[in-house]
């Protein structure tokens, strides 16, 4: 079985890459033999790839194929990216206050203070 | 309505292709909830469903053209073992994962070459089924290829198991590319593909993968055959019984 080098990420709860740094390990053994991959699917041409979930696979080629089976069987996409979860730098839940709260009271950052002339489309 | 001999032959041919797909769908479905990893569970489930879809189209068409008026369900659920005309390869037990992958490699390589040519059939229905299915089986072939490479060129134990998997299925692969009068006549009329024509391309592909996997093509003179005439291995009766149990216990059941 291949083990992910320096795997400090988990998909527990199905929310994708979540840092486990600082989380006490219950056991020294990995729960699964295969490393974790994050999956991004582009729904159609012109749109960006969006994160759709994660999966386990022994390597990148198998991760792509597993992603095809798990996340595109109902024609959800035209392109798939897979990224080793260990390669993603994720913000920590501990930093939530400093990262995100300051944006909460800055209503002027939303373009809601303009009068839109009548008849303007696609705005 | 009058059914020509040609129609009946096409029906008999569609039944062979349909039974191959149906029986392997049933076998492959046995992996669901038992595959080595959850992701592989889904992959094998998808493959089984692709095969079941092919089986439905082919069996429906077989029932229409052979003049019997039997539906796909009649053919799948109400025939006895000796009336199934699938190749013996597809009825073999799954064995370990490596045996299943060895079988899928050979069978998907065979189906790929078959459907690729059957797209040109003068029979529009067979051509349409083949055109749709060839994309599906290309994926099955790729899936098996990936695993045979990884297991063959993996650890000592995975390599041993992968070689043993190939050795297990090898005596059954030649039946896939056997000809008889039915297929030769239909192929001559531009309706079917003569399996003998497929041996080169199928073996070429499979042996290429085996080489890449650092394994060896099994050398055996044993060649099992008879499926096209309804002669099956000892495993077939159990498979048929399980597949048909519900439909026979509760005739006409729907949900």
Contacts between the chains, C-beta under 8 A, distances in Angstrom:
chain1	res1	chain2	res2	distance
A	32	B	37	7.8
A	33	B	37	8.0
A	34	B	37	6.5
A	55	B	39	5.5
A	56	B	37	6.3
A	56	B	38	7.4
A	56	B	39	6.0
A	57	B	39	6.3
A	58	B	150	6.9
A	59	B	150	7.8
A	61	B	146	6.4
A	62	B	146	6.2
A	62	B	150	7.7
A	65	B	43	7.1
A	65	B	142	7.4
A	65	B	143	6.5
A	65	B	146	6.7
A	66	B	39	4.2
A	66	B	40	8.0
A	66	B	42	7.6
A	66	B	43	6.7
A	69	B	39	7.2
A	69	B	42	5.0
A	69	B	43	4.8
A	69	B	46	5.3
A	70	B	39	6.7
A	70	B	42	5.7
A	73	B	46	6.5
